[in-house]
Amino acid sequence: MPPRPFTPKVVTANDLLEGDVIYLRQDGSWTRLLGEAYLITEEDEAKARLAEAEAQPGKLVGAYLTDMKAGDNGPEPVHFREDFRRTGPSNYAHGKQEDLRHV
């Protein structure tokens, strides 16, 4: 069976101190907004970016690559889990949900 073709990815993790979902930007900084994340289209670059993220244990925890697709406003999830993670906890509107309501 031939290997599957590479699909675009985003590096994501959780902020170590606040617990928020964060995404890697192209310049190497982190954002809480998925639309600002860097959509990586090359497998070797994705591996290198993930390694850079994993080398920041004082900043984040649980870094991984997740499949995304290009959207009108930046990367968009292709799996329910990532769609859920980008909006934060679902018990009531606070924090990220409240902030995104005004964007």
Secondary structure, 3 states (H helix, E strand, C coil): CCCCCCCCEEEEEEECCCCCEEEECCCCCEECCHHHCCCECCHHHHHHHHHHHHCCCCCEEEEEEEEEEEECCEEEECCHHHHHHHHCCCCCCCCHHHHHHCC
